[in-house]
Amino acid sequence: MAGVDIMVWLAAGYGLLLLAVAWGIDFAARRAAQRTTAWRSGAFTYHEDHDAWLCPEDQWLWPQSFDPGNRVMRYRASPTVCNSCPVKDTCTASDTGREVSRNVDPWPSSEAERFHRGIACCVAVLAMLWPAITFLTATTTTERLMLAGVLVVVGLTSAPLWSHLRRSRADFPIHVPLLDLDESVTQQEALARTVHQRRSTYASDSTVTDRDAQLSTPLPMPRLRYASDAHSKPMETYQPGFPVRPNPDSRSNP
């Protein structure tokens, strides 16, 4: 357009360029969060109608607890099913069952996601700063209309980036236990100890059988009778394994 100052063109281009940068940051952060979620859940499929995850071995993971601080729902499979699964080594190393978490709030829900959304919002503010200052110093109506149009486009296009600031959090069903991360870890450790202490056999606790006890009990020794010095009548002495012989001193003289 003829009669438009070069600074107006630079301000308009600066605003549109930073608007594209803001949406690029938000898109990259969203894709990174999706890849992270897919890596954590693996080949598990979430079924919204059941509010549960289905593993590749056709087993369900049901809601276990809800973390109100991080707004995360945790799902866990049965330890009995997971410990007997043929692909357990490639799925989880836990003896308490495989656990999968899900953010109950839409993007951005976690602290890292909101941080990247905040950066995108800051870039959107910078996209409007230079055109707004240039609008105040414009000298012609054409320049002002051009800069006003750029401000309107940047403002309307960046409005969805601010939606997370006014989004209200929905309450979660009260029948799900409310456990934060530390309490969830403590619960898993207690469950792991219970699984390890669970007995797999019902054998007797005695380490020695009745027959072994009988064999290990010493037999009573035979009682030997000895002649007493207080009696004049000699007594026969019995020795095990030898016949009883008469005492020659016990014969009477003819």
HELIX and SHEET records of a PDB file:
HELIX    1   1 ILE A    6  SER A   41  1                                  36    
HELIX    2   2 PRO A   79  ASN A   83  1                                   5    
HELIX    3   3 LYS A   88  THR A   90  5                                   3    
HELIX    4   4 GLU A  111  THR A  137  1                                  27    
HELIX    5   5 THR A  141  SER A  158  1                                  18    
HELIX    6   6 ALA A  159  LEU A  165  5                                   7    
HELIX    7   7 LEU A  181  GLN A  197  1                                  17    
HELIX    8   8 ASP A  210  SER A  216  1                                   7    
HELIX    9   9 PRO A  248  SER A  250  5                                   3    
SHEET    1   A 5 THR A  45  HIS A  47  0                                        
SHEET    2   A 5 ALA A  52  LEU A  54 -1                                        
SHEET    3   A 5 TRP A  60  ASP A  67 -1                                        
SHEET    4   A 5 VAL A  72  ARG A  76 -1                                        
SHEET    5   A 5 GLU A  99  ASN A 103 -1                                        
END                                                                             
